[in-house]
């Protein structure tokens, strides 16, 4: 039996109930033509994210199961520990969001077609200006060699993408993000979809219902006013 997928426009006030998302493809909830910063942020507030390729309509997703990293179970292997202890990298927050998202879109290791298309980039850049999207940067000899970006709703952080130009640089960004969130008692990072890289870092799958419970708890945590300000991060 086929089921019609709702179309979300700028005049649509809400998203469909998450229980109506398809099982195959996993989590497809709605199509649309509205990729405004307001719509994207509304999606993240409700555990939904956009993901589509160039030439396609905007597709909104809420997969079940969902990939998350419990910060207490983040895997830092011996090699990565050694790299961190060498202290040859500088890690910052929100120092160069635009360059991070550009490099994530053009990451040379990415085999599939990028979903970080121009309309997506524009939406996330605006969210960044609004203080809702954030980047972690990893620098070596003043060159940006790794990083990640995502969207925060209070203590809830949903990672969107990462890149590296040197080995372990994206892993370092993830470790420092975890340390930052742990400092305000946030317990997990939303990874959206499990992949081999994230699995090696401790990402697991939970049901949509479990994810929404975790998200609800994290959203109640209000970070300090200067939490996401541009600064150099220290590893604890």
PyMOL commands that set and color helices and strands:
alter all, ss='L'
color gray80, all
select helices_A, chain A and resi 18-20+37-45+71-73+78-86+97-105+118-129+169-182+196-200+208-219
alter helices_A, ss='H'
color red, helices_A
select strands_A, chain A and resi 6-8+28-32+49-50+58-61+66-70+90-93+133-140+143-153+156-164+188-192+204-206+231-232
alter strands_A, ss='S'
color yellow, strands_A
deselect
rebuild
show_as cartoon
